[in-house]
Amino acid sequence: MNWTNGLSAHKAIILVGPTAVGKTELSLQLAEQLGGEVVSSDSRQVYRYMSIGTAKPTRDELLRVPHHFIDIRDPNQFYSAGEYGREARACVRELFERNTVPIVTGGSGFYIQALVDGLFAPQMSDPDVKEKWRQRIREQGQEAVLEALRKVDPKSAERLHPNDMQRVVRALEIYDLTGKPISEYRKGDEKPCEFEPVFIGLQRDRKLLYDRINLRVDLMIQEGLLDEVRDLEKKGWGPELNALKTVGYQEVYDHFDGKLEFDEMIRLIKRNSRRYAKRQLTWFRKDQRIHWLDLEQLDVNSALENILEIWDAS
C-alpha cells in the first residue's frame, strides 16, 4: 500500500463520549466487525498500574481485540497530548499499511485533537491543567512554579517577568499538553491528519449517565481501588505526579492522608466523575463533525448498525 497516494480512501472511526457511556463494548464490536484494532485515546490508560481507577479494558477484552496506547508509560513518566498525537498518527499509518481499520476510542479531547487536527499553541487551553498550576501557586508559591517552568522551558522562564504568573501558567499549560515549550510553536507547525476521520459520539440521558457513573465508582471500590493506590504508594508514586492528579486517585490519597472519611471519599469520586463527564460532553458537542447516537434509544446491536451505516456512507 502506498501511503502517500489515495489517502482519502483511508478512514478511521473516532468513537468519543463521556466516561461510563459505553464506548468500550462498542469499540470491541466495531473492531471485530471491520477487522480493526483499537487505538486508545485515554490520557490516563496510557499509564501502567492504574487499571481500576481508569476503567481500563479487562484482560479478556485486551485479548479479544488488539489495543494500542494502553500501559505504555509508568506513572512517573511524563506523556503529553503532543507526544500522543505524533505516535498515534504513526500507529494509524501502520494499521492502514496492514489493511487494518483503526478504531480510535476514548474521552480525552486533547488526545483526539492532537491525532486528528494537530495542536496549535494559540488554540490550546485546558482548564484542568491551568487549575493544577494555580493550585501549585497557592500551595507552594510563585517561585516553585517558576522553577518548574525553568526545568522544562528555560527560554520562557528567562523571558517572562517573575510576577507574570498568568503567562508562566500558560507556558506550563502548553508544555503539559504538548511536551514542547511554547517557544517552539509556530503557526503551521502541526498539520491535520492524512486520513478521513469518521466521528461517532455516544450519549445517554444525563441522569442515567450519572447513575452509571455512580455504579462504576462503587464497582471500582469493590474491585480494589484502594489497594491499587496503596501499591502505587509502595512504588513511591504519590499524588504530586501529573498522572495521578486525576479523579479517583486524588480522593483516595486524601483519604489515606486523613483528609477525607471513607464515605466522603466515595461521594467526592462520584461527584468529580460526574463533573468530568459534563466537561467531556461540553468539549465534544462543539465539534460539528460528530454523529451522535443516544444509547438510551438504541441497544448495542442497533448502535452498531447505525455506526456501520455512517461508516459506509462517509
C-alpha positions as CSV (number, residue, x, y, z in Angstrom):
1,M,0.0,0.0,0.0
2,N,1.3,3.4,-1.0
3,W,0.6,5.7,2.0
4,T,1.2,8.9,0.0
5,N,-1.5,8.2,-2.6
6,G,-5.2,7.8,-2.3
7,L,-5.3,9.0,1.3
8,S,-9.0,9.8,1.1
9,A,-9.7,6.1,0.9
10,H,-8.2,5.7,4.4
11,K,-10.9,6.1,7.1
12,A,-10.7,5.7,10.8
13,I,-13.6,5.6,13.3
14,I,-13.3,8.1,16.1
15,L,-15.6,6.9,18.9
16,V,-16.0,9.6,21.6
17,G,-18.2,10.3,24.6
18,P,-18.2,10.8,28.3
19,T,-16.9,8.4,30.9
20,A,-19.1,5.3,31.5
21,V,-21.3,5.9,28.5
22,G,-20.4,2.5,26.9
23,K,-17.5,3.1,24.5
24,T,-15.6,0.0,25.4
25,E,-18.1,-2.6,24.3
26,L,-19.0,-0.8,21.1
27,S,-15.3,-0.3,20.2
28,L,-14.7,-4.1,20.6
29,Q,-17.6,-5.0,18.4
30,L,-16.7,-2.4,15.7
31,A,-13.1,-3.8,15.6
32,E,-14.4,-7.3,15.2
33,Q,-16.9,-6.3,12.6
34,L,-14.5,-4.3,10.5
35,G,-11.3,-6.3,11.1
36,G,-9.9,-3.4,13.1
37,E,-7.8,-2.7,16.1
38,V,-8.4,-0.3,19.0
39,V,-6.3,2.9,19.3
40,S,-7.0,4.2,22.8
41,S,-7.2,8.0,23.2
42,D,-7.5,7.9,27.0
43,S,-4.9,10.1,28.7
44,R,-4.8,8.0,31.9
45,Q,-5.0,4.5,30.4
46,V,-1.5,5.0,29.0
47,Y,-0.1,4.5,32.5
48,R,0.8,1.1,34.0
49,Y,-0.5,0.1,37.4
50,M,-3.6,2.4,37.0
51,S,-6.2,-0.1,35.8
52,I,-9.1,0.1,38.2
53,G,-9.3,3.8,38.6
54,T,-9.1,4.4,34.9
55,A,-11.6,1.7,34.0
56,K,-9.1,0.1,31.6
57,P,-10.3,-2.7,29.3
58,T,-10.1,-6.0,31.1
59,R,-7.6,-8.7,30.3
60,D,-10.2,-10.6,28.4
61,E,-11.1,-7.5,26.4
62,L,-7.5,-6.8,25.6
63,L,-7.1,-10.4,24.4
64,R,-10.3,-10.1,22.4
65,V,-9.0,-7.3,20.2
66,P,-5.5,-5.8,19.9
67,H,-5.2,-2.4,21.7
68,H,-2.7,0.4,21.3
69,F,-1.6,3.0,23.9
70,I,-2.6,1.0,26.9
71,D,0.1,0.6,29.6
72,I,2.9,2.4,27.7
73,R,4.3,4.6,30.5
74,D,4.9,4.4,34.2
75,P,3.0,7.0,36.3
76,N,6.2,9.0,37.0
77,Q,6.9,9.4,33.2
78,F,5.6,12.5,31.5
79,Y,3.4,11.9,28.5
80,S,1.7,14.7,26.6
81,A,-1.1,15.1,24.1
82,G,1.5,16.2,21.6
83,E,3.5,13.1,22.0
84,Y,0.3,11.0,21.7
85,G,-0.7,12.8,18.5
86,R,2.6,12.1,16.8
87,E,2.8,8.5,18.0
88,A,-0.8,7.8,17.3
89,R,-0.5,9.1,13.8
90,A,2.4,6.7,13.2
91,C,0.3,3.9,14.7
92,V,-2.7,4.6,12.4
93,R,-0.4,4.7,9.4
94,E,1.0,1.3,10.3
95,L,-2.6,-0.1,10.7
96,F,-3.5,1.2,7.3
97,E,-0.4,-0.4,5.8
98,R,-1.7,-3.7,7.2
99,N,-5.2,-3.1,5.8
100,T,-6.5,-2.8,9.3
101,V,-9.2,-0.3,10.3
102,P,-8.2,2.0,13.3
103,I,-11.0,2.3,15.9
104,V,-9.9,5.3,17.9
105,T,-11.8,5.4,21.2
106,G,-11.6,7.5,24.3
107,G,-12.8,10.5,26.2
108,S,-9.6,12.7,26.1
109,G,-10.5,15.6,23.9
110,F,-6.9,16.9,23.5
111,Y,-5.7,13.4,22.5
112,I,-8.3,13.3,19.8
113,Q,-7.5,16.8,18.7
114,A,-3.8,16.0,18.6
115,L,-4.4,13.0,16.4
116,V,-6.9,14.4,14.0
117,D,-6.3,18.1,13.8
118,G,-2.9,18.7,15.2
119,L,-2.1,21.0,18.1
120,F,-1.6,24.7,17.6
121,A,-0.4,26.6,20.6
122,P,-2.7,29.7,20.2
123,Q,-5.8,27.4,20.2
124,M,-4.8,25.2,23.2
125,S,-6.4,25.5,26.6
126,D,-7.4,23.1,29.3
127,P,-9.0,24.4,32.5
128,D,-7.9,21.4,34.5
129,V,-4.2,21.9,33.6
130,K,-4.5,25.6,34.4
131,E,-6.1,24.9,37.7
132,K,-3.3,22.4,38.6
133,W,-0.7,25.1,38.3
134,R,-2.8,27.7,40.0
135,Q,-3.3,25.3,42.9
136,R,0.5,24.8,43.0
137,I,1.0,28.6,43.3
138,R,-1.5,28.7,46.2
139,E,0.2,25.8,48.0
140,Q,3.9,26.3,47.2
141,G,4.3,29.9,46.0
142,Q,5.2,31.6,42.8
143,E,8.9,30.7,42.9
144,A,8.2,27.0,43.0
145,V,6.1,27.3,39.9
146,L,8.6,29.5,38.1
147,E,11.3,26.9,38.9
148,A,9.1,24.2,37.4
149,L,9.0,26.3,34.2
150,R,12.8,26.7,34.2
151,K,13.2,23.0,34.1
152,V,11.0,22.4,31.1
153,D,11.2,25.7,29.2
154,P,14.1,27.8,30.4
155,K,13.7,30.3,27.5
156,S,10.2,31.3,28.5
157,A,11.3,31.4,32.2
158,E,14.0,33.8,31.3
159,R,11.8,35.9,29.0
160,L,8.8,36.3,31.4
161,H,8.6,38.6,34.4
162,P,8.7,36.5,37.6
163,N,5.4,38.1,38.8
164,D,3.6,37.4,35.5
165,M,2.0,34.3,36.7
166,Q,-0.7,34.3,34.1
167,R,1.9,33.8,31.3
168,V,4.0,31.5,33.4
169,V,1.0,29.2,33.9
170,R,0.2,29.5,30.2
171,A,3.7,28.3,29.3
172,L,3.4,25.4,31.7
173,E,0.0,24.5,30.3
174,I,1.3,24.4,26.8
175,Y,4.2,22.1,27.9
176,D,1.9,19.8,29.8
177,L,-0.4,19.5,26.8
178,T,2.1,19.0,24.1
179,G,5.5,18.1,25.6
180,K,7.1,21.1,23.8
181,P,8.0,24.6,25.0
182,I,5.7,27.3,23.8
183,S,8.6,29.0,22.1
184,E,8.9,26.0,19.7
185,Y,5.4,26.5,18.3
186,R,4.9,28.4,15.1
187,K,1.7,28.7,13.1
188,G,1.6,25.7,10.7
189,D,4.0,23.5,12.6
190,E,1.3,20.9,13.0
191,K,-0.9,19.7,10.2
192,P,-4.2,17.9,10.1
193,C,-4.1,14.1,9.8
194,E,-3.8,12.4,6.4
195,F,-6.8,10.2,6.8
196,E,-10.6,10.6,6.9
197,P,-11.9,10.6,10.5
198,V,-15.5,9.3,10.9
199,F,-16.6,10.8,14.2
200,I,-19.2,8.9,16.3
201,G,-20.4,10.3,19.6
202,L,-22.2,8.3,22.3
203,Q,-24.5,9.9,24.8
204,R,-27.2,9.0,27.3
205,D,-29.8,10.8,29.3
206,R,-27.8,12.8,31.8
207,K,-29.5,11.3,34.9
208,L,-29.0,7.8,33.6
209,L,-25.4,8.5,32.7
210,Y,-24.8,9.8,36.2
211,D,-26.3,6.6,37.6
212,R,-23.9,4.6,35.5
213,I,-21.0,6.7,36.8
214,N,-22.1,6.2,40.4
215,L,-22.4,2.5,39.9
216,R,-19.0,2.3,38.2
217,V,-17.4,4.0,41.2
218,D,-19.0,1.5,43.6
219,L,-17.6,-1.3,41.5
220,M,-14.1,0.3,41.5
221,I,-14.2,0.3,45.2
222,Q,-15.3,-3.3,45.3
223,E,-12.6,-4.3,42.8
224,G,-9.8,-2.9,44.9
225,L,-9.2,0.8,44.0
226,L,-7.8,1.5,47.5
227,D,-5.3,-1.5,47.1
228,E,-4.3,-0.2,43.7
229,V,-3.5,3.2,45.2
230,R,-1.6,1.5,48.1
231,D,0.5,-0.3,45.5
232,L,1.3,2.9,43.7
233,E,2.4,4.4,47.1
234,K,4.7,1.4,47.7
235,K,6.4,2.1,44.4
236,G,7.0,5.7,45.6
237,W,4.4,7.3,43.4
238,G,2.2,9.9,45.1
239,P,-0.5,12.5,44.3
240,E,2.0,15.1,43.2
241,L,2.6,13.2,39.9
242,N,0.8,14.5,36.9
243,A,-0.6,11.1,36.0
244,L,-2.2,10.7,39.5
245,K,-3.7,14.2,39.6
246,T,-6.9,12.7,38.4
247,V,-10.4,11.8,39.7
248,G,-10.4,8.5,41.7
249,Y,-6.8,8.8,42.8
250,Q,-6.6,12.2,44.4
251,E,-9.6,11.4,46.6
252,V,-8.1,8.1,47.7
253,Y,-4.8,9.8,48.6
254,D,-6.7,12.4,50.6
255,H,-8.4,9.6,52.4
256,F,-5.1,7.9,53.2
257,D,-3.8,11.3,54.5
258,G,-6.7,11.6,56.8
259,K,-8.3,14.5,54.9
260,L,-11.4,12.5,53.9
261,E,-13.6,9.9,55.7
262,F,-14.3,6.8,53.6
263,D,-17.9,7.7,52.7
264,E,-16.9,11.3,51.8
265,M,-14.1,10.0,49.6
266,I,-16.7,7.9,47.6
267,R,-19.1,10.8,47.4
268,L,-16.4,13.1,46.0
269,I,-15.1,10.5,43.5
270,K,-18.7,10.2,42.2
271,R,-19.3,13.9,42.1
272,N,-16.0,14.7,40.4
273,S,-16.5,11.9,37.9
274,R,-19.9,13.4,37.0
275,R,-18.3,16.8,36.6
276,Y,-15.6,15.3,34.4
277,A,-18.3,13.7,32.2
278,K,-20.0,17.1,31.9
279,R,-16.8,18.7,30.8
280,Q,-16.2,15.9,28.2
281,L,-19.7,16.5,26.7
282,T,-19.1,20.2,26.6
283,W,-15.9,19.7,24.7
284,F,-17.2,17.2,22.2
285,R,-20.5,19.0,21.5
286,K,-18.5,21.8,20.0
287,D,-17.4,19.5,17.2
288,Q,-19.8,19.6,14.3
289,R,-18.3,16.6,12.7
290,I,-19.6,14.2,15.3
291,H,-22.6,11.9,14.5
292,W,-24.4,11.5,17.9
293,L,-26.1,8.3,18.9
294,D,-28.3,8.0,22.0
295,L,-27.6,4.7,23.8
296,E,-30.8,5.0,25.8
297,Q,-32.7,4.8,22.5
298,L,-30.5,2.1,20.9
299,D,-29.3,-1.3,22.1
300,V,-25.7,-2.3,21.3
301,N,-26.6,-4.1,18.1
302,S,-28.7,-1.2,16.8
303,A,-26.0,1.3,17.7
304,L,-23.5,-0.9,15.8
305,E,-25.8,-1.0,12.8
306,N,-26.1,2.8,12.9
307,I,-22.3,3.3,13.1
308,L,-21.7,0.9,10.2
309,E,-24.2,2.8,8.1
310,I,-22.5,6.1,8.8
311,W,-19.1,4.4,8.1
312,D,-20.4,3.1,4.7
313,A,-21.9,6.5,3.8
314,S,-18.8,8.5,4.6
